[in-house]
Amino acid sequence: MIYFALDSLRVAVVTTLACSLLLQACYFGCVLFFADVDDL
């Protein structure tokens, strides 16, 4: 039971970190993309 709880907790943490990193990458990508468009 404890192992199962730890495993799901680890999965939840990894999923949260992956989502936040993905959102940050999208945000910076959009900012850089629009900055390049403004330069043009």
mmCIF entry with sequence, helices, sheets and N, C-alpha, C, O atoms, coordinates in Angstrom:
data_MODEL
# 
_entry.id   MODEL 
# 
_entity.id                         1 
_entity.type                       polymer 
_entity.pdbx_number_of_molecules   1 
# 
_entity_poly.entity_id                      1 
_entity_poly.type                           'polypeptide(L)' 
_entity_poly.nstd_linkage                   no 
_entity_poly.nstd_monomer                   no 
_entity_poly.pdbx_seq_one_letter_code       MIYFALDSLRVAVVTTLACSLLLQACYFGCVLFFADVDDL 
_entity_poly.pdbx_seq_one_letter_code_can   MIYFALDSLRVAVVTTLACSLLLQACYFGCVLFFADVDDL 
_entity_poly.pdbx_strand_id                 A 
# 
loop_
_entity_poly_seq.entity_id 
_entity_poly_seq.num 
_entity_poly_seq.mon_id 
_entity_poly_seq.hetero 
1 1  MET n 
1 2  ILE n 
1 3  TYR n 
1 4  PHE n 
1 5  ALA n 
1 6  LEU n 
1 7  ASP n 
1 8  SER n 
1 9  LEU n 
1 10 ARG n 
1 11 VAL n 
1 12 ALA n 
1 13 VAL n 
1 14 VAL n 
1 15 THR n 
1 16 THR n 
1 17 LEU n 
1 18 ALA n 
1 19 CYS n 
1 20 SER n 
1 21 LEU n 
1 22 LEU n 
1 23 LEU n 
1 24 GLN n 
1 25 ALA n 
1 26 CYS n 
1 27 TYR n 
1 28 PHE n 
1 29 GLY n 
1 30 CYS n 
1 31 VAL n 
1 32 LEU n 
1 33 PHE n 
1 34 PHE n 
1 35 ALA n 
1 36 ASP n 
1 37 VAL n 
1 38 ASP n 
1 39 ASP n 
1 40 LEU n 
# 
_struct_asym.id          A 
_struct_asym.entity_id   1 
# 
_struct_conf.conf_type_id            HELX_P 
_struct_conf.id                      HELX_P1 
_struct_conf.pdbx_PDB_helix_id       AA1 
_struct_conf.beg_label_comp_id       ILE 
_struct_conf.beg_label_asym_id       A 
_struct_conf.beg_label_seq_id        2 
_struct_conf.pdbx_beg_PDB_ins_code   ? 
_struct_conf.end_label_comp_id       ASP 
_struct_conf.end_label_asym_id       A 
_struct_conf.end_label_seq_id        39 
_struct_conf.pdbx_end_PDB_ins_code   ? 
_struct_conf.beg_auth_comp_id        ILE 
_struct_conf.beg_auth_asym_id        A 
_struct_conf.beg_auth_seq_id         2 
_struct_conf.end_auth_comp_id        ASP 
_struct_conf.end_auth_asym_id        A 
_struct_conf.end_auth_seq_id         39 
_struct_conf.pdbx_PDB_helix_class    1 
_struct_conf.details                 ? 
_struct_conf.pdbx_PDB_helix_length   38 
# 
_struct_conf_type.id          HELX_P 
_struct_conf_type.criteria    ? 
_struct_conf_type.reference   ? 
# 
loop_
_atom_site.group_PDB 
_atom_site.id 
_atom_site.type_symbol 
_atom_site.label_atom_id 
_atom_site.label_alt_id 
_atom_site.label_comp_id 
_atom_site.label_asym_id 
_atom_site.label_entity_id 
_atom_site.label_seq_id 
_atom_site.pdbx_PDB_ins_code 
_atom_site.Cartn_x 
_atom_site.Cartn_y 
_atom_site.Cartn_z 
_atom_site.occupancy 
_atom_site.B_iso_or_equiv 
_atom_site.pdbx_formal_charge 
_atom_site.auth_seq_id 
_atom_site.auth_comp_id 
_atom_site.auth_asym_id 
_atom_site.auth_atom_id 
_atom_site.pdbx_PDB_model_num 
ATOM 1   N N  . MET A 1 1  ? 0.841  -1.202 0.000   1.00 0.00 ? 1  MET A N  1 
ATOM 2   C CA . MET A 1 1  ? 0.000  0.000  0.000   1.00 0.00 ? 1  MET A CA 1 
ATOM 3   C C  . MET A 1 1  ? 0.879  1.256  0.000   1.00 0.00 ? 1  MET A C  1 
ATOM 4   O O  . MET A 1 1  ? 0.625  2.203  -0.743  1.00 0.00 ? 1  MET A O  1 
ATOM 5   N N  . ILE A 1 2  ? 1.910  1.247  0.841   1.00 0.00 ? 2  ILE A N  1 
ATOM 6   C CA . ILE A 1 2  ? 2.797  2.418  0.919   1.00 0.00 ? 2  ILE A CA 1 
ATOM 7   C C  . ILE A 1 2  ? 3.531  2.601  -0.415  1.00 0.00 ? 2  ILE A C  1 
ATOM 8   O O  . ILE A 1 2  ? 3.684  3.719  -0.905  1.00 0.00 ? 2  ILE A O  1 
ATOM 9   N N  . TYR A 1 3  ? 3.982  1.478  -0.990  1.00 0.00 ? 3  TYR A N  1 
ATOM 10  C CA . TYR A 1 3  ? 4.692  1.580  -2.267  1.00 0.00 ? 3  TYR A CA 1 
ATOM 11  C C  . TYR A 1 3  ? 3.783  2.145  -3.355  1.00 0.00 ? 3  TYR A C  1 
ATOM 12  O O  . TYR A 1 3  ? 4.207  2.958  -4.176  1.00 0.00 ? 3  TYR A O  1 
ATOM 13  N N  . PHE A 1 4  ? 2.539  1.706  -3.346  1.00 0.00 ? 4  PHE A N  1 
ATOM 14  C CA . PHE A 1 4  ? 1.577  2.193  -4.345  1.00 0.00 ? 4  PHE A CA 1 
ATOM 15  C C  . PHE A 1 4  ? 1.355  3.692  -4.178  1.00 0.00 ? 4  PHE A C  1 
ATOM 16  O O  . PHE A 1 4  ? 1.286  4.428  -5.162  1.00 0.00 ? 4  PHE A O  1 
ATOM 17  N N  . ALA A 1 5  ? 1.242  4.146  -2.915  1.00 0.00 ? 5  ALA A N  1 
ATOM 18  C CA . ALA A 1 5  ? 1.028  5.575  -2.648  1.00 0.00 ? 5  ALA A CA 1 
ATOM 19  C C  . ALA A 1 5  ? 2.246  6.375  -3.113  1.00 0.00 ? 5  ALA A C  1 
ATOM 20  O O  . ALA A 1 5  ? 2.105  7.425  -3.739  1.00 0.00 ? 5  ALA A O  1 
ATOM 21  N N  . LEU A 1 6  ? 3.435  5.870  -2.804  1.00 0.00 ? 6  LEU A N  1 
ATOM 22  C CA . LEU A 1 6  ? 4.648  6.578  -3.221  1.00 0.00 ? 6  LEU A CA 1 
ATOM 23  C C  . LEU A 1 6  ? 4.740  6.622  -4.743  1.00 0.00 ? 6  LEU A C  1 
ATOM 24  O O  . LEU A 1 6  ? 5.139  7.636  -5.315  1.00 0.00 ? 6  LEU A O  1 
ATOM 25  N N  . ASP A 1 7  ? 4.374  5.525  -5.395  1.00 0.00 ? 7  ASP A N  1 
ATOM 26  C CA . ASP A 1 7  ? 4.449  5.473  -6.856  1.00 0.00 ? 7  ASP A CA 1 
ATOM 27  C C  . ASP A 1 7  ? 3.491  6.483  -7.482  1.00 0.00 ? 7  ASP A C  1 
ATOM 28  O O  . ASP A 1 7  ? 3.866  7.199  -8.410  1.00 0.00 ? 7  ASP A O  1 
ATOM 29  N N  . SER A 1 8  ? 2.252  6.547  -6.977  1.00 0.00 ? 8  SER A N  1 
ATOM 30  C CA . SER A 1 8  ? 1.299  7.510  -7.557  1.00 0.00 ? 8  SER A CA 1 
ATOM 31  C C  . SER A 1 8  ? 1.722  8.937  -7.239  1.00 0.00 ? 8  SER A C  1 
ATOM 32  O O  . SER A 1 8  ? 1.505  9.844  -8.044  1.00 0.00 ? 8  SER A O  1 
ATOM 33  N N  . LEU A 1 9  ? 2.323  9.142  -6.074  1.00 0.00 ? 9  LEU A N  1 
ATOM 34  C CA . LEU A 1 9  ? 2.789  10.488 -5.713  1.00 0.00 ? 9  LEU A CA 1 
ATOM 35  C C  . LEU A 1 9  ? 3.897  10.909 -6.674  1.00 0.00 ? 9  LEU A C  1 
ATOM 36  O O  . LEU A 1 9  ? 3.923  12.044 -7.151  1.00 0.00 ? 9  LEU A O  1 
ATOM 37  N N  . ARG A 1 10 ? 4.820  9.969  -6.953  1.00 0.00 ? 10 ARG A N  1 
ATOM 38  C CA . ARG A 1 10 ? 5.914  10.283 -7.879  1.00 0.00 ? 10 ARG A CA 1 
ATOM 39  C C  . ARG A 1 10 ? 5.365  10.589 -9.265  1.00 0.00 ? 10 ARG A C  1 
ATOM 40  O O  . ARG A 1 10 ? 5.823  11.521 -9.927  1.00 0.00 ? 10 ARG A O  1 
ATOM 41  N N  . VAL A 1 11 ? 4.391  9.813  -9.701  1.00 0.00 ? 11 VAL A N  1 
ATOM 42  C CA . VAL A 1 11 ? 3.787  10.046 -11.025 1.00 0.00 ? 11 VAL A CA 1 
ATOM 43  C C  . VAL A 1 11 ? 3.130  11.420 -11.068 1.00 0.00 ? 11 VAL A C  1 
ATOM 44  O O  . VAL A 1 11 ? 3.243  12.129 -12.067 1.00 0.00 ? 11 VAL A O  1 
ATOM 45  N N  . ALA A 1 12 ? 2.441  11.804 -9.986  1.00 0.00 ? 12 ALA A N  1 
ATOM 46  C CA . ALA A 1 12 ? 1.770  13.105 -9.940  1.00 0.00 ? 12 ALA A CA 1 
ATOM 47  C C  . ALA A 1 12 ? 2.798  14.232 -10.000 1.00 0.00 ? 12 ALA A C  1 
ATOM 48  O O  . ALA A 1 12 ? 2.602  15.218 -10.712 1.00 0.00 ? 12 ALA A O  1 
ATOM 49  N N  . VAL A 1 13 ? 3.895  14.087 -9.252  1.00 0.00 ? 13 VAL A N  1 
ATOM 50  C CA . VAL A 1 13 ? 4.936  15.126 -9.237  1.00 0.00 ? 13 VAL A CA 1 
ATOM 51  C C  . VAL A 1 13 ? 5.578  15.249 -10.617 1.00 0.00 ? 13 VAL A C  1 
ATOM 52  O O  . VAL A 1 13 ? 5.774  16.356 -11.117 1.00 0.00 ? 13 VAL A O  1 
ATOM 53  N N  . VAL A 1 14 ? 5.903  14.113 -11.229 1.00 0.00 ? 14 VAL A N  1 
ATOM 54  C CA . VAL A 1 14 ? 6.534  14.133 -12.557 1.00 0.00 ? 14 VAL A CA 1 
ATOM 55  C C  . VAL A 1 14 ? 5.602  14.759 -13.584 1.00 0.00 ? 14 VAL A C  1 
ATOM 56  O O  . VAL A 1 14 ? 6.035  15.535 -14.436 1.00 0.00 ? 14 VAL A O  1 
ATOM 57  N N  . THR A 1 15 ? 4.310  14.414 -13.497 1.00 0.00 ? 15 THR A N  1 
ATOM 58  C CA . THR A 1 15 ? 3.338  14.975 -14.438 1.00 0.00 ? 15 THR A CA 1 
ATOM 59  C C  . THR A 1 15 ? 3.233  16.486 -14.272 1.00 0.00 ? 15 THR A C  1 
ATOM 60  O O  . THR A 1 15 ? 3.179  17.223 -15.258 1.00 0.00 ? 15 THR A O  1 
ATOM 61  N N  . THR A 1 16 ? 3.203  16.948 -13.016 1.00 0.00 ? 16 THR A N  1 
ATOM 62  C CA . THR A 1 16 ? 3.103  18.388 -12.754 1.00 0.00 ? 16 THR A CA 1 
ATOM 63  C C  . THR A 1 16 ? 4.335  19.118 -13.291 1.00 0.00 ? 16 THR A C  1 
ATOM 64  O O  . THR A 1 16 ? 4.217  20.168 -13.923 1.00 0.00 ? 16 THR A O  1 
ATOM 65  N N  . LEU A 1 17 ? 5.515  18.554 -13.035 1.00 0.00 ? 17 LEU A N  1 
ATOM 66  C CA . LEU A 1 17 ? 6.750  19.177 -13.520 1.00 0.00 ? 17 LEU A CA 1 
ATOM 67  C C  . LEU A 1 17 ? 6.775  19.207 -15.046 1.00 0.00 ? 17 LEU A C  1 
ATOM 68  O O  . LEU A 1 17 ? 7.158  20.213 -15.642 1.00 0.00 ? 17 LEU A O  1 
ATOM 69  N N  . ALA A 1 18 ? 6.374  18.119 -15.669 1.00 0.00 ? 18 ALA A N  1 
ATOM 70  C CA . ALA A 1 18 ? 6.376  18.052 -17.132 1.00 0.00 ? 18 ALA A CA 1 
ATOM 71  C C  . ALA A 1 18 ? 5.420  19.095 -17.711 1.00 0.00 ? 18 ALA A C  1 
ATOM 72  O O  . ALA A 1 18 ? 5.751  19.765 -18.689 1.00 0.00 ? 18 ALA A O  1 
ATOM 73  N N  . CYS A 1 19 ? 4.234  19.235 -17.108 1.00 0.00 ? 19 CYS A N  1 
ATOM 74  C CA . CYS A 1 19 ? 3.253  20.206 -17.604 1.00 0.00 ? 19 CYS A CA 1 
ATOM 75  C C  . CYS A 1 19 ? 3.786  21.627 -17.452 1.00 0.00 ? 19 CYS A C  1 
ATOM 76  O O  . CYS A 1 19 ? 3.645  22.444 -18.362 1.00 0.00 ? 19 CYS A O  1 
ATOM 77  N N  . SER A 1 20 ? 4.400  21.928 -16.299 1.00 0.00 ? 20 SER A N  1 
ATOM 78  C CA . SER A 1 20 ? 4.905  23.285 -16.080 1.00 0.00 ? 20 SER A CA 1 
ATOM 79  C C  . SER A 1 20 ? 6.038  23.588 -17.063 1.00 0.00 ? 20 SER A C  1 
ATOM 80  O O  . SER A 1 20 ? 6.116  24.693 -17.600 1.00 0.00 ? 20 SER A O  1 
ATOM 81  N N  . LEU A 1 21 ? 6.907  22.618 -17.295 1.00 0.00 ? 21 LEU A N  1 
ATOM 82  C CA . LEU A 1 21 ? 8.004  22.833 -18.241 1.00 0.00 ? 21 LEU A CA 1 
ATOM 83  C C  . LEU A 1 21 ? 7.458  23.037 -19.650 1.00 0.00 ? 21 LEU A C  1 
ATOM 84  O O  . LEU A 1 21 ? 7.952  23.881 -20.397 1.00 0.00 ? 21 LEU A O  1 
ATOM 85  N N  . LEU A 1 22 ? 6.440  22.261 -20.007 1.00 0.00 ? 22 LEU A N  1 
ATOM 86  C CA . LEU A 1 22 ? 5.840  22.390 -21.336 1.00 0.00 ? 22 LEU A CA 1 
ATOM 87  C C  . LEU A 1 22 ? 5.204  23.767 -21.501 1.00 0.00 ? 22 LEU A C  1 
ATOM 88  O O  . LEU A 1 22 ? 5.339  24.395 -22.551 1.00 0.00 ? 22 LEU A O  1 
ATOM 89  N N  . LEU A 1 23 ? 4.509  24.237 -20.458 1.00 0.00 ? 23 LEU A N  1 
ATOM 90  C CA . LEU A 1 23 ? 3.880  25.556 -20.523 1.00 0.00 ? 23 LEU A CA 1 
ATOM 91  C C  . LEU A 1 23 ? 4.941  26.643 -20.647 1.00 0.00 ? 23 LEU A C  1 
ATOM 92  O O  . LEU A 1 23 ? 4.773  27.589 -21.416 1.00 0.00 ? 23 LEU A O  1 
ATOM 93  N N  . GLN A 1 24 ? 6.042  26.512 -19.889 1.00 0.00 ? 24 GLN A N  1 
ATOM 94  C CA . GLN A 1 24 ? 7.117  27.502 -19.968 1.00 0.00 ? 24 GLN A CA 1 
ATOM 95  C C  . GLN A 1 24 ? 7.722  27.517 -21.368 1.00 0.00 ? 24 GLN A C  1 
ATOM 96  O O  . GLN A 1 24 ? 7.976  28.586 -21.922 1.00 0.00 ? 24 GLN A O  1 
ATOM 97  N N  . ALA A 1 25 ? 7.954  26.333 -21.945 1.00 0.00 ? 25 ALA A N  1 
ATOM 98  C CA . ALA A 1 25 ? 8.531  26.249 -23.287 1.00 0.00 ? 25 ALA A CA 1 
ATOM 99  C C  . ALA A 1 25 ? 7.594  26.902 -24.300 1.00 0.00 ? 25 ALA A C  1 
ATOM 100 O O  . ALA A 1 25 ? 8.047  27.643 -25.173 1.00 0.00 ? 25 ALA A O  1 
ATOM 101 N N  . CYS A 1 26 ? 6.292  26.634 -24.190 1.00 0.00 ? 26 CYS A N  1 
ATOM 102 C CA . CYS A 1 26 ? 5.313  27.237 -25.103 1.00 0.00 ? 26 CYS A CA 1 
ATOM 103 C C  . CYS A 1 26 ? 5.315  28.752 -24.953 1.00 0.00 ? 26 CYS A C  1 
ATOM 104 O O  . CYS A 1 26 ? 5.291  29.481 -25.944 1.00 0.00 ? 26 CYS A O  1 
ATOM 105 N N  . TYR A 1 27 ? 5.343  29.225 -23.696 1.00 0.00 ? 27 TYR A N  1 
ATOM 106 C CA . TYR A 1 27 ? 5.304  30.664 -23.437 1.00 0.00 ? 27 TYR A CA 1 
ATOM 107 C C  . TYR A 1 27 ? 6.515  31.358 -24.055 1.00 0.00 ? 27 TYR A C  1 
ATOM 108 O O  . TYR A 1 27 ? 6.373  32.351 -24.769 1.00 0.00 ? 27 TYR A O  1 
ATOM 109 N N  . PHE A 1 28 ? 7.721  30.823 -23.775 1.00 0.00 ? 28 PHE A N  1 
ATOM 110 C CA . PHE A 1 28 ? 8.932  31.448 -24.315 1.00 0.00 ? 28 PHE A CA 1 
ATOM 111 C C  . PHE A 1 28 ? 8.965  31.347 -25.837 1.00 0.00 ? 28 PHE A C  1 
ATOM 112 O O  . PHE A 1 28 ? 9.425  32.266 -26.515 1.00 0.00 ? 28 PHE A O  1 
ATOM 113 N N  . GLY A 1 29 ? 8.476  30.226 -26.374 1.00 0.00 ? 29 GLY A N  1 
ATOM 114 C CA . GLY A 1 29 ? 8.442  30.069 -27.826 1.00 0.00 ? 29 GLY A CA 1 
ATOM 115 C C  . GLY A 1 29 ? 7.538  31.110 -28.460 1.00 0.00 ? 29 GLY A C  1 
ATOM 116 O O  . GLY A 1 29 ? 7.891  31.712 -29.474 1.00 0.00 ? 29 GLY A O  1 
ATOM 117 N N  . CYS A 1 30 ? 6.359  31.324 -27.858 1.00 0.00 ? 30 CYS A N  1 
ATOM 118 C CA . CYS A 1 30 ? 5.419  32.318 -28.390 1.00 0.00 ? 30 CYS A CA 1 
ATOM 119 C C  . CYS A 1 30 ? 6.023  33.718 -28.278 1.00 0.00 ? 30 CYS A C  1 
ATOM 120 O O  . CYS A 1 30 ? 5.914  34.515 -29.210 1.00 0.00 ? 30 CYS A O  1 
ATOM 121 N N  . VAL A 1 31 ? 6.652  34.019 -27.151 1.00 0.00 ? 31 VAL A N  1 
ATOM 122 C CA . VAL A 1 31 ? 7.251  35.346 -26.949 1.00 0.00 ? 31 VAL A CA 1 
ATOM 123 C C  . VAL A 1 31 ? 8.341  35.588 -27.994 1.00 0.00 ? 31 VAL A C  1 
ATOM 124 O O  . VAL A 1 31 ? 8.390  36.654 -28.608 1.00 0.00 ? 31 VAL A O  1 
ATOM 125 N N  . LEU A 1 32 ? 9.215  34.595 -28.195 1.00 0.00 ? 32 LEU A N  1 
ATOM 126 C CA . LEU A 1 32 ? 10.288 34.755 -29.178 1.00 0.00 ? 32 LEU A CA 1 
ATOM 127 C C  . LEU A 1 32 ? 9.710  34.874 -30.584 1.00 0.00 ? 32 LEU A C  1 
ATOM 128 O O  . LEU A 1 32 ? 10.182 35.679 -31.386 1.00 0.00 ? 32 LEU A O  1 
ATOM 129 N N  . PHE A 1 33 ? 8.691  34.075 -30.884 1.00 0.00 ? 33 PHE A N  1 
ATOM 130 C CA . PHE A 1 33 ? 8.073  34.101 -32.209 1.00 0.00 ? 33 PHE A CA 1 
ATOM 131 C C  . PHE A 1 33 ? 7.472  35.476 -32.492 1.00 0.00 ? 33 PHE A C  1 
ATOM 132 O O  . PHE A 1 33 ? 7.704  36.051 -33.556 1.00 0.00 ? 33 PHE A O  1 
ATOM 133 N N  . PHE A 1 34 ? 6.699  36.003 -31.539 1.00 0.00 ? 34 PHE A N  1 
ATOM 134 C CA . PHE A 1 34 ? 6.063  37.311 -31.744 1.00 0.00 ? 34 PHE A CA 1 
ATOM 135 C C  . PHE A 1 34 ? 7.113  38.421 -31.764 1.00 0.00 ? 34 PHE A C  1 
ATOM 136 O O  . PHE A 1 34 ? 6.932  39.424 -32.453 1.00 0.00 ? 34 PHE A O  1 
ATOM 137 N N  . ALA A 1 35 ? 8.212  38.255 -31.014 1.00 0.00 ? 35 ALA A N  1 
ATOM 138 C CA . ALA A 1 35 ? 9.275  39.254 -31.021 1.00 0.00 ? 35 ALA A CA 1 
ATOM 139 C C  . ALA A 1 35 ? 9.908  39.289 -32.415 1.00 0.00 ? 35 ALA A C  1 
ATOM 140 O O  . ALA A 1 35 ? 10.203 40.362 -32.941 1.00 0.00 ? 35 ALA A O  1 
ATOM 141 N N  . ASP A 1 36 ? 10.116 38.104 -33.013 1.00 0.00 ? 36 ASP A N  1 
ATOM 142 C CA . ASP A 1 36 ? 10.680 38.049 -34.362 1.00 0.00 ? 36 ASP A CA 1 
ATOM 143 C C  . ASP A 1 36 ? 9.724  38.696 -35.358 1.00 0.00 ? 36 ASP A C  1 
ATOM 144 O O  . ASP A 1 36 ? 10.165 39.407 -36.262 1.00 0.00 ? 36 ASP A O  1 
ATOM 145 N N  . VAL A 1 37 ? 8.435  38.462 -35.206 1.00 0.00 ? 37 VAL A N  1 
ATOM 146 C CA . VAL A 1 37 ? 7.443  39.049 -36.110 1.00 0.00 ? 37 VAL A CA 1 
ATOM 147 C C  . VAL A 1 37 ? 7.465  40.571 -35.980 1.00 0.00 ? 37 VAL A C  1 
ATOM 148 O O  . VAL A 1 37 ? 7.362  41.284 -36.977 1.00 0.00 ? 37 VAL A O  1 
ATOM 149 N N  . ASP A 1 38 ? 7.601  41.066 -34.744 1.00 0.00 ? 38 ASP A N  1 
ATOM 150 C CA . ASP A 1 38 ? 7.639  42.517 -34.539 1.00 0.00 ? 38 ASP A CA 1 
ATOM 151 C C  . ASP A 1 38 ? 8.879  43.110 -35.203 1.00 0.00 ? 38 ASP A C  1 
ATOM 152 O O  . ASP A 1 38 ? 8.826  44.214 -35.746 1.00 0.00 ? 38 ASP A O  1 
ATOM 153 N N  . ASP A 1 39 ? 9.998  42.378 -35.162 1.00 0.00 ? 39 ASP A N  1 
ATOM 154 C CA . ASP A 1 39 ? 11.218 42.875 -35.784 1.00 0.00 ? 39 ASP A CA 1 
ATOM 155 C C  . ASP A 1 39 ? 11.025 43.003 -37.293 1.00 0.00 ? 39 ASP A C  1 
ATOM 156 O O  . ASP A 1 39 ? 11.556 43.922 -37.915 1.00 0.00 ? 39 ASP A O  1 
ATOM 157 N N  . LEU A 1 40 ? 10.266 42.082 -37.876 1.00 0.00 ? 40 LEU A N  1 
ATOM 158 C CA . LEU A 1 40 ? 10.033 42.157 -39.318 1.00 0.00 ? 40 LEU A CA 1 
ATOM 159 C C  . LEU A 1 40 ? 9.139  43.348 -39.622 1.00 0.00 ? 40 LEU A C  1 
ATOM 160 O O  . LEU A 1 40 ? 8.815  43.597 -40.784 1.00 0.00 ? 40 LEU A O  1 
# 
